Amino acid sequence: MKSRQIRNSLLLVLTAFIWGTAFVAQSKGGQALGPFSFNCIRSLVGSVVLLPVIRLLDKINPNNKKPKTAAERRKLWIGGLCCGMALFFASSAQQLGLYYGTPAGKAGFLTACYILLVPILGLFLKKKCGWNIWLGMVITIVGLYLLCMTASSLSFQNSDLFVLLCAFLFAIHILVIDHFSPLVDGVRMSCIQFLVAGAFSAFPMFFSEMGHSAAGIAAWLSQLQSWDAWVAILYAGVMSSGVAYTLQIIAQNGLNPTLASMIMSLESVFSVLAGWVILGEVLTARQLLGCLLIFIAIIFAQIPVGEKKEA
């Protein structure tokens, strides 16, 4: 059981790494195509990418959680629909915040505030945490503040409301996954959630970014001819959506959702480190201290302390 938790924790670290490195692609793609167009296409790409993966996994392990009865198929589709709707609303709010001007670092901090909301919402679902996880969560928030917030980003913008809403919706997404992941096949549910998120994104995309007219659709199609836009779409669709969100669903199975949210907050750390390694951005002492605090908090939260009661 403990080895499984360690494995799942490491998978979530990989998930956070992919999300962190994809943050630039997400920001660039949303600016190039519009928030709903980017989310729609990346979600559908993520869904399509998982189809051969599902087929391959069925051949490797025929006795997996593949649904065999009508009841099991219904449960799978209900889980995929619920996860997909939560993902659509959360990712749309995040993209709108970025699109209307919230800086990436500030958006990273505000989004990561879901780690405060997950345990609070979890209390209503009888998801309890040990005191070490609560303390680790507070240390993580301090670390995220040092990492992401600068003197120039302390002011509050209207676009920040979208990102705060996104944090609340991602907290719900994590709890929905926590409910369904032990019950159904994770890869299939991930495939369905992207299909649902893409389908829901298509409606606002058609009316707001295609202009619900032939001329608007023609102008929208011309934007898709940009190679930069497709690089962002494919990276976000294949890696951030197809791979990372699937890893999240698989890895959350058996982990306390609050601990899972803390590990996934490493996304902010990896986004800053990626900027340092790939773009040559300079890390300040303040940011390095923030990274260190987050790593310490996550390690501390996984150490058994007293009678820790897990869901």
N, C-alpha and C positions, 0 to 999 in steps of 0.2 A: 504493500500500500504506500509506504514512504517512498520507495523507488519510483512508483508511478507518479506521485506528486512532484518529485524532482524532475522527472522527464517532462511532465506537462508544464512545469514552471519554465524549463528551458525552451520548450516550444513557444511559450508566450513571449519569452525574451526575443526569439527569432521573429515572431510576429511584430513586436514593437520595433525591431530593427528595420524590417521591410517598410512599415508605416512611416518611420522616421525618415528614411531615405527617399520615400515617395512623396514627401510633403511638398518639395519643390515642383515635382511634376503635377501634383494636384492643383497648386496655386497657378502655375503657368497654363495648364489645360483649361481651367475655369475661366481665366482671363481671355483666352483665345476663342473659346466656343460659347461661353455662357455657362453658368452653374448647372442648370438642368440638363443641357445637352451633354456636358462632360460626364455628369453622373449617370445619365441614361446609357450612353455608349459604353462607358467603363464597366457598368454593371452587367450589361448584356454580354460583353466580351468575357467577363469573369464567369458568367453562367456557361457560355459555350466552351470555354477552356476546361471546365470540370467534367464535361460529358465523356471524353475519352478516359479521364482519370477514373470515373465511376466504373466504366466498362473494364478497365485494367484491374481495378481492385476486386471486382466481382470474380475475375478469372483467378487471381492470386488467392483469394480467400472466399470461396463460395458460401461459407457459413457465417458471413458477416451479418450486419443488421439490415440487410436488404428486406424491405417489407414483403411479406408473403400472403397476407390476408387483407381484405378490404379495410378492416379496422386499423391495421398497421399503416396502410397507405393513407388513410384519412388523417391519422395522427401526424404522419410525415408532412403532408401538405398543410395542415393547420400550423405546425411548427414553422415551416418555411414561409407561410403567409405572414405570421406574426413577426418573425424575425425580419422579413423583407420590408414590412410596413415601418417597423421601428428604424431600420437602417435607412430607408428612404427619407423619413422626416429628419433624422439626425444628420445625415450627410448633406441634405439640402440646406439645412440651417447653417452648417459649417461653411459650405461653398458660398452661400449668400453673404455671410459675414466677411469672408476673404474677398469676395467680388466687390463689396461696397466699401472696402478700405481698412479693415482690421489688419494690422501688420502680422506677418506669419508667426513671429515669436510670441506676441501677445495672444494670438489665436491659439497657439500651442498651450499656453498657460491656462487660458479660460476653458479650453476644451478639457484639459486634464483635471479640471475641478470635478469631473464626474467621480473621481475617487472619494470625494466627500459625500456625494449623493448616493452612491451604491450602498454603503452600509446603513445610511439613514433610511432609504427606501426598503432595504432588506429587512429592517426591523419589523416592518409591517407584514413581511412574508416569513417571519420567524427564522431569519438567517442571522445567527449570532456570531460574534467575533470575540476573541480573547483581547485582553487589554494591550498586549504587545502589537496587535494589528492596528488598533486605534491609535496608539502612539506612533507607529510606523507611518500611518496615514498622515498625521499632522506633520511629521518630519518631511515627508514627501512633498506636501504642499509648500513648506518653507523652501525646500530645494528647488521646486519648480518656479517659485517666485524669483529666487536668485538667478536661475538659469535663463528664464524667458523675459522677465520684465526689466525694462530700462527706464531711465529718467524721462525719456521722450515718449514712453508708452503708458505713463501713469494716468493720463487723462482718459475720460470715458467717452466713447463715440456711440452713435446710434447703431452702427453695424455690430458693436460688441454685444448687443442684445440677442442677435442671431446666434452668436457663438456661445453665449450663456445658455440659450435654449438648447443648442446642440449638445452641451454637456449633460443637461437633464435627460435628453432623449437617448444619448449614448449609455447613460446609466440604466435606463429602461431596457435598452438593447442587450446589455450584459446580463441583466436579470432574466430576460426572456430566454436567452441562450442557456443560462444556468438551469432553467426549468426543463427545456426540451432536449438538451444535448445527451442526457443519459437514456432518453427514451427512443431515439431514432438514429438512423445512420447520419453522421455528421456531414460527410461530403455531399450526400444527396440534399440534405437540408440547406447547406450552403448554396448549392446550385439553384435551388428553388428560391432562396431569399434574394439572390441577384436577379433572377428573372422577374420577381415581384417588384423589386426596387427599380429596375430598368423600366418596367411597364408603367409604374406610377410616375416616374420622371418624364415619360414621354408626353403626358398630358400638359403640364406646365411648359415643357419645351416647345410643343406645337403652338401654344397660344402666345407665349412671351418671347421666344427666341426665333421661331419660324415665322412669326407674324400672321399665322393662320391664313396665308395667302400663297398663291403660286410664286409671286415675286419674292416673298419672304423666304420660301423654301429654297428658291434658286440661290439667293444670297447666302443662306445657311449652308448649302452644299458647297459653295465656293470656299467657305472657311475650312471645310474638311480637306481641302487640297494642300494645306500646309503640312509639311513633314514634321515640324516642331509639335504641332497639335497631335499628330498620330504617335509620336514618341511618348508624349505625356499620357495619351489614352492607353496605349499598349502596356506601358509600365504599370500604370495605375490599375488597368483592367486585369492583366495577367498576374502581376506580383502582389499589388496591394489588395485587390479584390479576390481573384481566384485562389491565390496561395495563402495570403495572410489571414483573411477572414475565415477561411476553411480551417487553418491551424488554430484560430481562436476557438471555434466551435469544438474541435477535437480536444484541445488542451484544457478548456474550461471544465470538461467532464471530470468531476471529483475534486475540483479545487473550490475553496471558499471564494465566492464572487468578489469580496472586498480585496482579498489577496491578489486575485487575478487582475483587478482594476489597477492595483498598485504596480504590478509587473508591467502591464501595458502602458503605464504612464512613462516608461522608459523611452517611448516614442519621441518625447521631447528631447531627451538626452541624445539619442541617436541622430535626430535632425540637426542638432547643433554640431555634433562630432562630424557628421557628413559634410556640413558646410566648411568645417575646419580642414578636413582631409581633401575633399574634392574641389572646393571653391577657394581654398586658401584663406578663409576667414579666421580672424584672430580670436582665440578664447581668452577672456579676461579671468583674473583670479576669482572674481565673484561667480562667474559661470562654472569654473572648475569646482568651486566649493559646492554649488548647487548640484552638480553631477554626483559628487562624492556623497552628499547627504541622501540623495535618492537611492543610490546603491546600498548604503548602510541601512536605510529604512527597510528596503525590500528583504535584505538578508536577515535583519532582526525580526521581521514579521513572520519569517518561516521557522524560527527557532521555537520549539515547544516550550511554553511557559506555564507552569501550573496546570490547572484543569481547563485547558482551552477547549471550548465546545464548538465543534464545526457542524455546519448544516449537512 
